[in-house]
Amino acid sequence: MDIDSIVAELRAMGSNDARFEAKSASGGFPDTVAATLSAFANTPGGGTLILGLDESRGFAATGVYDTVACQKAVAAVARNGLEPALSVSVSTADFEDTTLVVVEIPEARRQVKPVRVRRSGKAYLRQYDGDYPLSYQEEQAFIADRGQPAFDYSPVNDATLNDLDSAALNRYLEDRRALSPILATMTDDDALLRTGVTTQRGTPTLAGLLALGIYPQQFFPNLAIQASLVDERQGRASRALDSAYLTGSIPAMLDSALQWVRRMTLQGIVSDPETGAVEDRPDYPPDAIRELVANALIHRDLGPHSQDSPITLRIDSRQLLITNPGGLLGLPVEALGKTPSHLRNGWLSEILRSVRLADGRRVVERLGSGIPAVLESLADAKMPPPLFHDYGVRFTVRLLSRRNPQSTLTTNGTAAPKTKDEARLRPTQTLVLSWLRERGPATVQALVAETGLSIHQVRYSLERLHEGGFVSETAINGRTSEYMAR
């Protein structure tokens, strides 16, 4: 994005965000630059720091105290103030009769994370609109990700083979032997050892326990799914309308999650205008939910630093969110579904290829097939693709409800076509336009109440949509206007 677009977006939002940070530097070099460089370097995708904008004055362009000295100071902090040193891109930009200093901070390689501020020894992470110090657990997560994690092969010393489900174990061995002539010649103990279910001492591994255990939460209470249905209309005081703690082996948790989502969401009845056929159409396609929950269970961080954190499954009126401990491993969000993923838990993934759900399907049908299957399922349902957010130490996927106006579905369940110009709209602009198309004319106040956006975001989005010819404006009285999608 060019500097004009970045500043316009910051002013529309009224705050910094996860990608951009603006700092006032008219009176001298800010002492928080090191923390911001650390945060962006530790955050997937990096970020941009702009010196010379005053957030407290609506991101007014105040300029910097000295452009040359300021650039040198940024470079010095990046080289000497951080461990390890960073290579950043520093440039100037003319903006509104002043000069800004723009710093592009790339994401650091995972082999050197977390990047720390030398003076304090603290490492930071970018979240929402600020720089937050890493907790001890988060630091350990970064350190563990420097190499290939192998926590799933850790022995569960207090467990025995009696803690594995004998029926599931027999089906697993039968499946593995059918696929491998070599395993077919081995004893049960040898086959379990060779496939990572047990260790040399016959102790179940963490992977074996999660995949085939009777009740893994006996040993790891928080390796579970915390599910909640939330009424977010209460704002900060939002309350859970229903909650469940889903436990058991991974196949059991996956089955329970699918049943819970089915109970907590609506089924719409839709008729085909051409054939007259009537069908149930759920808020979320079951195949997409299955793959997304399975991905969270398979790829979550299993290190000691993350074992107190369950996977969270949350549903509100607009969306379904699934969050698991551990970010993407060696893969940018943009590559999901296009490039084979790096397996965080290699042993667990391999075991689950021969473990089946209650309906007979394998938990892992084929490595690397999960996200493509999600995209296909959503496309068949005429719904938008999921939104992925990698925060480095956790990963969230958002699935917009069929009833969410941002999903750009028309009332008969078909996808609203996008023009070439519409595809360039920002997410907030798309949300406002979709709402107007779905619900009809509305005022700024109504859009703020219904979309959850701030008044600055709504006004900025309407300005851009009006300029682009997407909406029209009609004055209701001297002070209020109504906006309609064209």
KOLKE-777735 format. One record per residue (C-alpha): x, y, z. Coordinates in nm, 4 decimals. Layout:
// residues N
+----------+----------+----------+
!        X !        Y !        Z !
+----------+----------+----------+
!        X !        Y !        Z !
...
+----------+----------+----------+
//
This chain:
// residues 486
+----------+----------+----------+
!        X !        Y !        Z !
+----------+----------+----------+
!   0.0000 !   0.0000 !   0.0000 !
!   0.1170 !   0.3541 !  -0.0697 !
!   0.1540 !   0.6011 !   0.2152 !
!  -0.1672 !   0.7876 !   0.1273 !
!  -0.3709 !   0.4672 !   0.1530 !
!  -0.2051 !   0.3617 !   0.4779 !
!  -0.2686 !   0.6944 !   0.6502 !
!  -0.6250 !   0.7073 !   0.5179 !
!  -0.6909 !   0.3632 !   0.6655 !
!  -0.5369 !   0.4548 !   1.0014 !
!  -0.7443 !   0.7719 !   1.0185 !
!  -1.0593 !   0.5812 !   0.9247 !
!  -0.9987 !   0.3222 !   1.1970 !
!  -0.8931 !   0.5814 !   1.4517 !
!  -0.6066 !   0.3656 !   1.5772 !
!  -0.2982 !   0.1713 !   1.4763 !
!  -0.3492 !  -0.1899 !   1.3740 !
!  -0.1599 !  -0.5180 !   1.3560 !
!   0.0236 !  -0.4180 !   1.0354 !
!   0.0915 !  -0.0465 !   1.0792 !
!   0.2223 !   0.1622 !   1.3677 !
!   0.2486 !   0.5417 !   1.3594 !
!   0.4556 !   0.7407 !   1.6077 !
!   0.5012 !   1.1094 !   1.6658 !
!   0.8652 !   1.2124 !   1.6148 !
!   0.8522 !   1.5909 !   1.5779 !
!   1.0151 !   1.6468 !   1.9159 !
!   1.2791 !   1.3756 !   1.8980 !
!   1.3333 !   1.0064 !   1.8414 !
!   1.0664 !   0.7910 !   2.0162 !
!   1.2028 !   0.5605 !   2.2862 !
!   0.9518 !   0.2862 !   2.1946 !
!   1.0927 !   0.2150 !   1.8467 !
!   1.2967 !  -0.0844 !   1.9649 !
!   0.9896 !  -0.2553 !   2.1087 !
!   0.7971 !  -0.1987 !   1.7848 !
!   1.0803 !  -0.3378 !   1.5703 !
!   1.0958 !  -0.6439 !   1.7971 !
!   0.7188 !  -0.6914 !   1.7790 !
!   0.6959 !  -0.6719 !   1.4000 !
!   1.0005 !  -0.8976 !   1.3563 !
!   0.8370 !  -1.1645 !   1.5742 !
!   0.4959 !  -1.1344 !   1.4057 !
!   0.4125 !  -1.3298 !   1.0878 !
!   0.4370 !  -1.0995 !   0.7889 !
!   0.6292 !  -0.8232 !   0.9692 !
!   0.4926 !  -0.4691 !   0.9536 !
!   0.5426 !  -0.1001 !   0.8821 !
!   0.6433 !   0.1774 !   1.1223 !
!   0.5696 !   0.5392 !   1.0216 !
!   0.7455 !   0.8168 !   1.2085 !
!   0.5947 !   1.1642 !   1.1832 !
!   0.2228 !   1.0976 !   1.2488 !
!   0.0577 !   1.1927 !   1.5773 !
!  -0.2048 !   0.9330 !   1.6718 !
!  -0.3382 !   1.1489 !   1.9562 !
!  -0.4338 !   1.4157 !   1.7011 !
!  -0.6068 !   1.1854 !   1.4554 !
!  -0.2809 !   1.0854 !   1.2833 !
!  -0.1993 !   1.4436 !   1.1934 !
!   0.1151 !   1.4759 !   0.9819 !
!   0.3603 !   1.6493 !   1.2168 !
!   0.6848 !   1.5347 !   1.0513 !
!   1.0079 !   1.4276 !   1.2203 !
!   1.2643 !   1.6300 !   1.4111 !
!   1.5368 !   1.5660 !   1.1486 !
!   1.4878 !   1.3259 !   0.8582 !
!   1.8529 !   1.2245 !   0.8216 !
!   1.9156 !   1.1851 !   1.1949 !
!   1.5899 !   0.9945 !   1.2362 !
!   1.6780 !   0.7439 !   0.9620 !
!   2.0204 !   0.6876 !   1.1136 !
!   1.8675 !   0.6356 !   1.4569 !
!   1.6278 !   0.3700 !   1.3243 !
!   1.9129 !   0.1858 !   1.1525 !
!   2.1208 !   0.2019 !   1.4715 !
!   1.8386 !   0.0535 !   1.6805 !
!   1.7849 !  -0.2257 !   1.4278 !
!   2.1581 !  -0.3110 !   1.4187 !
!   2.2650 !  -0.2497 !   1.7768 !
!   1.9506 !  -0.2359 !   1.9891 !
!   1.8098 !  -0.5764 !   1.9066 !
!   1.9260 !  -0.9351 !   1.9460 !
!   1.9675 !  -1.0635 !   1.6823 !
!   2.0245 !  -0.7566 !   1.4676 !
!   1.7605 !  -0.6786 !   1.2069 !
!   1.7896 !  -0.5644 !   0.8480 !
!   1.5128 !  -0.3080 !   0.7916 !
!   1.4255 !  -0.0829 !   0.4991 !
!   1.4203 !   0.2879 !   0.5894 !
!   1.2944 !   0.5565 !   0.3511 !
!   1.1207 !   0.8942 !   0.3471 !
!   0.7836 !   0.9927 !   0.2060 !
!   0.6463 !   1.3373 !   0.1348 !
!   0.2986 !   1.3699 !   0.2817 !
!   0.0778 !   1.6737 !   0.3411 !
!   0.3554 !   1.9356 !   0.3308 !
!   0.5866 !   1.7388 !   0.5566 !
!   0.8231 !   1.4422 !   0.5425 !
!   0.7641 !   1.1070 !   0.7090 !
!   1.0151 !   0.8322 !   0.7794 !
!   0.8819 !   0.4902 !   0.6768 !
!   1.0369 !   0.1704 !   0.8148 !
!   0.9550 !  -0.1703 !   0.6655 !
!   1.0280 !  -0.4490 !   0.9157 !
!   1.0397 !  -0.8019 !   0.7703 !
!   0.9477 !  -1.1037 !   0.9765 !
!   1.2554 !  -1.2663 !   1.1289 !
!   1.3435 !  -1.6257 !   1.0440 !
!   1.1871 !  -1.8682 !   1.2898 !
!   1.5357 !  -2.0074 !   1.3642 !
!   1.6276 !  -1.6799 !   1.5430 !
!   1.2976 !  -1.5856 !   1.7070 !
!   1.2164 !  -1.4289 !   1.9404 !
!   1.3915 !  -1.1018 !   1.8569 !
!   1.4669 !  -0.9158 !   2.1810 !
!   1.5373 !  -0.5596 !   2.2862 !
!   1.8976 !  -0.5698 !   2.4096 !
!   1.8596 !  -0.3099 !   2.6823 !
!   1.5650 !  -0.4737 !   2.8596 !
!   1.6010 !  -0.8339 !   2.7420 !
!   1.2295 !  -0.8334 !   2.6549 !
!   1.0763 !  -0.9684 !   2.3354 !
!   0.7513 !  -0.8343 !   2.1932 !
!   0.4700 !  -0.9475 !   1.9665 !
!   0.2340 !  -0.7362 !   1.7582 !
!  -0.1303 !  -0.7755 !   1.8525 !
!  -0.4205 !  -0.5616 !   1.7379 !
!  -0.2870 !  -0.2053 !   1.7711 !
!   0.0078 !  -0.2430 !   2.0085 !
!   0.3326 !  -0.4131 !   2.1082 !
!   0.2927 !  -0.6669 !   2.3869 !
!   0.5739 !  -0.8336 !   2.5858 !
!   0.5923 !  -1.2077 !   2.5342 !
!   0.5010 !  -1.4251 !   2.8286 !
!   0.7398 !  -1.7001 !   2.9347 !
!   0.5175 !  -1.9594 !   2.7654 !
!   0.5131 !  -1.7604 !   2.4406 !
!   0.8907 !  -1.7262 !   2.4429 !
!   0.9234 !  -2.1007 !   2.4894 !
!   0.6892 !  -2.1555 !   2.1954 !
!   0.9144 !  -1.9488 !   1.9690 !
!   1.2268 !  -2.1283 !   2.0912 !
!   1.0642 !  -2.4685 !   2.0309 !
!   0.9759 !  -2.3681 !   1.6755 !
!   1.3382 !  -2.2967 !   1.5848 !
!   1.3765 !  -2.6604 !   1.4854 !
!   1.1334 !  -2.9402 !   1.4053 !
!   0.9139 !  -2.9929 !   1.7132 !
!   0.8955 !  -3.3503 !   1.8403 !
!   0.6768 !  -3.3104 !   2.1479 !
!   0.4237 !  -3.5568 !   2.0056 !
!   0.6828 !  -3.8354 !   2.0445 !
!   0.7358 !  -3.7592 !   2.4144 !
!   0.6649 !  -4.0560 !   2.6445 !
!   0.3687 !  -4.0231 !   2.8805 !
!   0.5491 !  -4.1850 !   3.1708 !
!   0.2459 !  -4.2394 !   3.3934 !
!   0.0479 !  -4.4117 !   3.1156 !
!   0.0456 !  -4.7778 !   3.0107 !
!  -0.1011 !  -4.9744 !   2.7220 !
!  -0.4121 !  -5.0160 !   2.9364 !
!  -0.4765 !  -4.6441 !   2.8820 !
!  -0.5209 !  -4.7048 !   2.5083 !
!  -0.8589 !  -4.8075 !   2.3697 !
!  -0.8190 !  -5.1767 !   2.2815 !
!  -1.0821 !  -5.1729 !   2.0041 !
!  -0.9339 !  -4.8598 !   1.8463 !
!  -0.5851 !  -5.0091 !   1.8819 !
!  -0.6849 !  -5.3292 !   1.7026 !
!  -0.8464 !  -5.1358 !   1.4164 !
!  -0.5351 !  -4.9196 !   1.3911 !
!  -0.3003 !  -5.2190 !   1.3707 !
!  -0.5238 !  -5.3855 !   1.1131 !
!  -0.5215 !  -5.0741 !   0.8960 !
!  -0.1446 !  -5.0211 !   0.9235 !
!  -0.0681 !  -5.3848 !   0.8415 !
!  -0.2984 !  -5.3726 !   0.5393 !
!  -0.0924 !  -5.0824 !   0.4057 !
!   0.2526 !  -5.2207 !   0.4879 !
!   0.3757 !  -5.5775 !   0.4238 !
!   0.6660 !  -5.5092 !   0.6604 !
!   0.4400 !  -5.4182 !   0.9520 !
!   0.2286 !  -5.7248 !   0.8732 !
!   0.5216 !  -5.9468 !   0.9796 !
!   0.5754 !  -5.7728 !   1.3155 !
!   0.4294 !  -5.8422 !   1.6568 !
!   0.1828 !  -5.5900 !   1.8006 !
!   0.4483 !  -5.4436 !   2.0304 !
!   0.6962 !  -5.3970 !   1.7453 !
!   0.4332 !  -5.2436 !   1.5147 !
!   0.3286 !  -4.9939 !   1.7834 !
!   0.6923 !  -4.9033 !   1.8477 !
!   0.7777 !  -4.8592 !   1.4782 !
!   0.4761 !  -4.6391 !   1.4110 !
!   0.5289 !  -4.4050 !   1.7058 !
!   0.2442 !  -4.5187 !   1.9297 !
!   0.4842 !  -4.6399 !   2.2013 !
!   0.8474 !  -4.5929 !   2.3026 !
!   1.1211 !  -4.8548 !   2.3448 !
!   1.0010 !  -4.9136 !   2.7008 !
!   0.6452 !  -4.9775 !   2.5819 !
!   0.5181 !  -4.6473 !   2.7231 !
!   0.2541 !  -4.4679 !   2.5122 !
!   0.3758 !  -4.1553 !   2.3390 !
!   0.1762 !  -3.8338 !   2.3550 !
!   0.0769 !  -3.8914 !   1.9912 !
!  -0.0357 !  -4.2472 !   2.0657 !
!  -0.2366 !  -4.1375 !   2.3673 !
!  -0.4117 !  -3.8512 !   2.1838 !
!  -0.4945 !  -4.0644 !   1.8813 !
!  -0.5890 !  -4.3917 !   2.0523 !
!  -0.6289 !  -4.3169 !   2.4223 !
!  -0.9333 !  -4.3933 !   2.6342 !
!  -0.9207 !  -4.0521 !   2.8051 !
!  -0.6015 !  -3.8487 !   2.7409 !
!  -0.7283 !  -3.5686 !   2.9689 !
!  -0.6508 !  -3.7940 !   3.2663 !
!  -0.2885 !  -3.6950 !   3.2019 !
!  -0.3348 !  -3.3659 !   3.0131 !
!  -0.6582 !  -3.1974 !   3.1293 !
!  -0.6305 !  -2.9029 !   2.8880 !
!  -0.5527 !  -3.0897 !   2.5660 !
!  -0.9215 !  -3.0494 !   2.4842 !
!  -1.1647 !  -2.8150 !   2.3055 !
!  -1.3393 !  -2.5308 !   2.4872 !
!  -1.6567 !  -2.4607 !   2.2875 !
!  -1.8846 !  -2.1624 !   2.3470 !
!  -2.1876 !  -2.0006 !   2.1875 !
!  -2.1636 !  -1.6283 !   2.2575 !
!  -2.4093 !  -1.3404 !   2.2482 !
!  -2.1679 !  -1.0714 !   2.1351 !
!  -2.4426 !  -0.8084 !   2.1258 !
!  -2.3639 !  -0.7456 !   2.4918 !
!  -2.0356 !  -0.5813 !   2.3824 !
!  -1.7513 !  -0.6186 !   2.6309 !
!  -1.9968 !  -0.7845 !   2.8690 !
!  -2.0761 !  -1.0580 !   2.6157 !
!  -2.2042 !  -1.3755 !   2.7780 !
!  -2.1899 !  -1.7402 !   2.6818 !
!  -2.5315 !  -1.8807 !   2.5897 !
!  -2.3901 !  -2.2330 !   2.5882 !
!  -2.0509 !  -2.3820 !   2.6615 !
!  -1.8999 !  -2.7288 !   2.6520 !
!  -1.5623 !  -2.8804 !   2.7321 !
!  -1.5023 !  -3.1476 !   2.4692 !
!  -1.2676 !  -3.4265 !   2.5773 !
!  -1.1536 !  -3.7754 !   2.4806 !
!  -0.9199 !  -3.8890 !   2.2058 !
!  -0.8806 !  -3.6766 !   1.8933 !
!  -1.1444 !  -3.8801 !   1.7025 !
!  -1.3839 !  -3.8430 !   1.9976 !
!  -1.3224 !  -3.4675 !   2.0267 !
!  -1.3699 !  -3.4212 !   1.6528 !
!  -1.7006 !  -3.6111 !   1.6564 !
!  -1.8157 !  -3.4127 !   1.9625 !
!  -1.7230 !  -3.0811 !   1.8000 !
!  -1.9216 !  -3.1622 !   1.4852 !
!  -2.2269 !  -3.2602 !   1.6919 !
!  -2.1979 !  -2.9465 !   1.9072 !
!  -2.1765 !  -2.7135 !   1.6062 !
!  -2.4764 !  -2.8885 !   1.4508 !
!  -2.6802 !  -2.8301 !   1.7687 !
!  -2.5723 !  -2.4686 !   1.8127 !
!  -2.6292 !  -2.3445 !   1.4562 !
!  -2.9304 !  -2.3009 !   1.2327 !
!  -3.0474 !  -2.5086 !   0.9400 !
!  -3.2118 !  -2.3087 !   0.6614 !
!  -3.4636 !  -2.4650 !   0.4237 !
!  -3.3949 !  -2.3574 !   0.0663 !
!  -3.5789 !  -2.4500 !  -0.2538 !
!  -3.4162 !  -2.4611 !  -0.5956 !
!  -3.6100 !  -2.2157 !  -0.8203 !
!  -3.5464 !  -2.4342 !  -1.1269 !
!  -3.6161 !  -2.7857 !  -0.9968 !
!  -3.8310 !  -2.7070 !  -0.6947 !
!  -3.6170 !  -2.9403 !  -0.4829 !
!  -3.6036 !  -2.8518 !  -0.1121 !
!  -3.2918 !  -2.9000 !   0.0976 !
!  -3.1533 !  -2.8110 !   0.4385 !
!  -2.8697 !  -2.5626 !   0.4226 !
!  -2.6657 !  -2.5220 !   0.7444 !
!  -2.4950 !  -2.2028 !   0.8520 !
!  -2.1603 !  -2.3801 !   0.8103 !
!  -2.0894 !  -2.6753 !   0.5757 !
!  -2.0152 !  -2.9818 !   0.7949 !
!  -1.7239 !  -3.0935 !   0.5750 !
!  -1.5529 !  -2.7557 !   0.6191 !
!  -1.6007 !  -2.7649 !   0.9978 !
!  -1.4672 !  -3.1193 !   1.0114 !
!  -1.1462 !  -3.0309 !   0.8298 !
!  -1.0862 !  -2.7090 !   1.0229 !
!  -1.1367 !  -2.8686 !   1.3652 !
!  -0.9215 !  -3.1657 !   1.2609 !
!  -0.6451 !  -2.9270 !   1.1507 !
!  -0.6539 !  -2.7522 !   1.4883 !
!  -0.6332 !  -3.0835 !   1.6743 !
!  -0.3522 !  -3.2200 !   1.4579 !
!  -0.1372 !  -2.9076 !   1.4253 !
!  -0.1735 !  -2.7510 !   1.7702 !
!   0.1439 !  -2.6929 !   1.9712 !
!   0.1909 !  -2.9881 !   2.2100 !
!   0.4939 !  -2.8502 !   2.3936 !
!   0.4941 !  -2.8225 !   2.7757 !
!   0.4585 !  -2.4448 !   2.7376 !
!   0.1214 !  -2.4902 !   2.5584 !
!  -0.0315 !  -2.7868 !   2.7379 !
!  -0.2367 !  -2.5622 !   2.9646 !
!  -0.4141 !  -2.4046 !   2.6670 !
!  -0.7133 !  -2.5795 !   2.5082 !
!  -0.8281 !  -2.5262 !   2.1525 !
!  -1.1175 !  -2.2788 !   2.1497 !
!  -1.4246 !  -2.3097 !   1.9295 !
!  -1.6497 !  -2.0038 !   1.9421 !
!  -1.9714 !  -1.9220 !   1.7596 !
!  -2.1462 !  -1.5854 !   1.7550 !
!  -2.4135 !  -1.4402 !   1.5304 !
!  -2.1683 !  -1.3541 !   1.2534 !
!  -1.8986 !  -1.6187 !   1.2525 !
!  -1.7336 !  -1.9322 !   1.3825 !
!  -1.3798 !  -1.9048 !   1.5167 !
!  -1.1333 !  -2.1839 !   1.5908 !
!  -0.8075 !  -2.0989 !   1.7682 !
!  -0.5268 !  -2.3394 !   1.8514 !
!  -0.1957 !  -2.2846 !   2.0344 !
!   0.0970 !  -2.2610 !   1.7913 !
!   0.1310 !  -2.0609 !   1.4715 !
!   0.2045 !  -2.1859 !   1.1228 !
!   0.5369 !  -2.3626 !   1.0970 !
!   0.7541 !  -2.2322 !   0.8118 !
!   0.4584 !  -2.1333 !   0.5945 !
!   0.2931 !  -1.7941 !   0.5306 !
!  -0.0848 !  -1.7660 !   0.5511 !
!  -0.1013 !  -1.6847 !   0.1805 !
!   0.0385 !  -2.0290 !   0.0938 !
!  -0.2290 !  -2.2273 !   0.2797 !
!  -0.4012 !  -2.4667 !   0.0442 !
!  -0.1434 !  -2.4046 !  -0.2274 !
!   0.1804 !  -2.5368 !  -0.0763 !
!   0.2285 !  -2.8535 !   0.1330 !
!   0.2336 !  -2.7548 !   0.4983 !
!   0.5169 !  -2.8219 !   0.7414 !
!   0.3985 !  -3.0830 !   0.9897 !
!   0.4315 !  -2.9667 !   1.3475 !
!   0.3355 !  -3.3100 !   1.4819 !
!   0.4687 !  -3.5616 !   1.2316 !
!   0.4130 !  -3.8756 !   1.4397 !
!   0.0601 !  -3.7740 !   1.5350 !
!  -0.0325 !  -3.6951 !   1.1741 !
!   0.0981 !  -4.0300 !   1.0538 !
!  -0.0865 !  -4.2268 !   1.3242 !
!  -0.4147 !  -4.0465 !   1.2520 !
!  -0.4018 !  -4.1535 !   0.8889 !
!  -0.5021 !  -4.5003 !   1.0150 !
!  -0.7504 !  -4.3869 !   1.2808 !
!  -1.1164 !  -4.3572 !   1.1897 !
!  -1.4136 !  -4.1556 !   1.3084 !
!  -1.7515 !  -4.3004 !   1.4024 !
!  -1.8671 !  -4.2671 !   1.0391 !
!  -1.5717 !  -4.4744 !   0.9170 !
!  -1.3772 !  -4.1852 !   0.7636 !
!  -1.0112 !  -4.1403 !   0.8504 !
!  -0.9224 !  -3.8433 !   1.0692 !
!  -0.6526 !  -3.7601 !   0.8104 !
!  -0.7670 !  -3.8646 !   0.4637 !
!  -0.4548 !  -3.7452 !   0.2878 !
!  -0.1751 !  -3.5196 !   0.4135 !
!  -0.2088 !  -3.1685 !   0.2747 !
!  -0.5696 !  -3.2170 !   0.1616 !
!  -0.7445 !  -3.0386 !   0.4511 !
!  -0.7457 !  -2.6748 !   0.3376 !
!  -0.8252 !  -2.7557 !  -0.0292 !
!  -1.1195 !  -2.9624 !   0.0970 !
!  -1.2387 !  -2.6658 !   0.3069 !
!  -1.2154 !  -2.4287 !   0.0103 !
!  -1.4044 !  -2.6720 !  -0.2121 !
!  -1.6777 !  -2.7268 !   0.0467 !
!  -1.7319 !  -2.3534 !   0.0942 !
!  -1.7292 !  -2.2883 !  -0.2798 !
!  -1.9947 !  -2.5586 !  -0.3301 !
!  -2.2042 !  -2.3885 !  -0.0609 !
!  -2.1536 !  -2.0514 !  -0.2361 !
!  -1.9809 !  -1.9117 !   0.0713 !
!  -1.6592 !  -1.7078 !   0.0947 !
!  -1.3294 !  -1.8751 !   0.1868 !
!  -1.2161 !  -1.8807 !   0.5501 !
!  -1.0068 !  -1.6002 !   0.6968 !
!  -0.6767 !  -1.7159 !   0.8457 !
!  -0.4829 !  -1.5256 !   1.1133 !
!  -0.1353 !  -1.6376 !   1.2201 !
!  -0.0223 !  -1.4660 !   1.5411 !
!   0.3041 !  -1.6565 !   1.5727 !
!   0.2130 !  -1.8293 !   1.8991 !
!  -0.1455 !  -1.9142 !   1.8031 !
!  -0.3506 !  -1.9596 !   1.4889 !
!  -0.7136 !  -1.8610 !   1.4269 !
!  -0.9486 !  -1.9410 !   1.1429 !
!  -1.2687 !  -1.7402 !   1.0954 !
!  -1.5624 !  -1.8803 !   0.9033 !
!  -1.8319 !  -1.6269 !   0.8214 !
!  -2.1874 !  -1.7404 !   0.8816 !
!  -2.4213 !  -1.7765 !   0.5877 !
!  -2.6239 !  -1.5046 !   0.7618 !
!  -2.3309 !  -1.2637 !   0.7880 !
!  -2.3745 !  -0.9829 !   0.5328 !
!  -1.9990 !  -0.9860 !   0.4758 !
!  -2.0372 !  -1.3300 !   0.3214 !
!  -2.1843 !  -1.1512 !   0.0147 !
!  -2.4680 !  -1.4024 !  -0.0219 !
!  -2.8013 !  -1.2934 !  -0.1615 !
!  -3.1251 !  -1.3949 !   0.0091 !
!  -3.1715 !  -1.7021 !  -0.2118 !
!  -2.8316 !  -1.8394 !  -0.1090 !
!  -2.6361 !  -1.7568 !  -0.4243 !
!  -2.3104 !  -1.5643 !  -0.4232 !
!  -2.3320 !  -1.2012 !  -0.5208 !
!  -2.1032 !  -1.1488 !  -0.8201 !
!  -1.8026 !  -0.9242 !  -0.7744 !
!  -1.6860 !  -0.6812 !  -1.0359 !
!  -1.3193 !  -0.6231 !  -1.1033 !
!  -1.3372 !  -0.2884 !  -0.9177 !
!  -1.5217 !  -0.4455 !  -0.6254 !
!  -1.2470 !  -0.7022 !  -0.5772 !
!  -1.0138 !  -0.4129 !  -0.4845 !
!  -1.2273 !  -0.2973 !  -0.1929 !
!  -1.0941 !  -0.3173 !   0.1608 !
!  -1.2627 !  -0.5695 !   0.3981 !
!  -1.4509 !  -0.2965 !   0.5881 !
!  -1.5812 !  -0.1526 !   0.2609 !
!  -1.6907 !  -0.4981 !   0.1437 !
!  -1.8738 !  -0.5531 !   0.4726 !
!  -2.0657 !  -0.2226 !   0.4444 !
!  -2.1532 !  -0.2790 !   0.0780 !
!  -2.2690 !  -0.6365 !   0.1433 !
!  -2.4892 !  -0.5228 !   0.4320 !
!  -2.6552 !  -0.2553 !   0.2174 !
!  -2.7162 !  -0.5033 !  -0.0630 !
!  -2.8642 !  -0.7591 !   0.1721 !
!  -3.0710 !  -0.5363 !   0.4038 !
!  -3.1417 !  -0.2219 !   0.2030 !
!  -3.0854 !   0.1510 !   0.2725 !
!  -2.9346 !   0.2514 !   0.6064 !
!  -2.7908 !   0.5473 !   0.7930 !
!  -2.4384 !   0.5684 !   0.9315 !
!  -2.5718 !   0.5044 !   1.2820 !
!  -2.7579 !   0.1924 !   1.1705 !
!  -2.4494 !   0.0544 !   0.9966 !
!  -2.2377 !   0.1115 !   1.3081 !
!  -2.4938 !  -0.0755 !   1.5201 !
!  -2.5341 !  -0.3671 !   1.2771 !
!  -2.1822 !  -0.4261 !   1.1442 !
!  -1.9808 !  -0.3797 !   1.4610 !
!  -1.7515 !  -0.1272 !   1.2859 !
!  -1.6561 !   0.2050 !   1.4402 !
!  -1.8200 !   0.5235 !   1.3175 !
!  -1.4875 !   0.6255 !   1.1603 !
!  -1.4649 !   0.2966 !   0.9699 !
!  -1.8233 !   0.3241 !   0.8449 !
!  -1.7853 !   0.6858 !   0.7321 !
!  -1.4572 !   0.6183 !   0.5570 !
!  -1.5982 !   0.3078 !   0.3869 !
!  -1.9045 !   0.4992 !   0.2662 !
!  -1.6864 !   0.7793 !   0.1290 !
!  -1.4803 !   0.5322 !  -0.0737 !
!  -1.7890 !   0.3394 !  -0.1874 !
!  -1.9602 !   0.6622 !  -0.2932 !
!  -1.6530 !   0.7733 !  -0.4869 !
!  -1.6393 !   0.4341 !  -0.6599 !
!  -2.0044 !   0.4468 !  -0.7592 !
!  -2.1070 !   0.1524 !  -0.5396 !
!  -2.3541 !   0.3432 !  -0.3204 !
!  -2.5782 !   0.6476 !  -0.3510 !
!  -2.6604 !   0.9012 !  -0.0786 !
!  -3.0012 !   1.0530 !  -0.0069 !
!  -3.0504 !   1.3301 !   0.2468 !
!  -3.3258 !   1.2499 !   0.4981 !
!  -3.3046 !   1.5843 !   0.6740 !
!  -3.0490 !   1.8536 !   0.7217 !
!  -2.8252 !   1.6375 !   0.9384 !
!  -2.8833 !   1.2735 !   0.8360 !
!  -2.8314 !   1.0842 !   0.5122 !
!  -2.9335 !   0.7382 !   0.4024 !
!  -2.7086 !   0.5183 !   0.1867 !
!  -2.8242 !   0.2637 !  -0.0710 !
!  -2.6305 !   0.0077 !  -0.2732 !
!  -2.6468 !   0.0673 !  -0.6474 !
+----------+----------+----------+
//
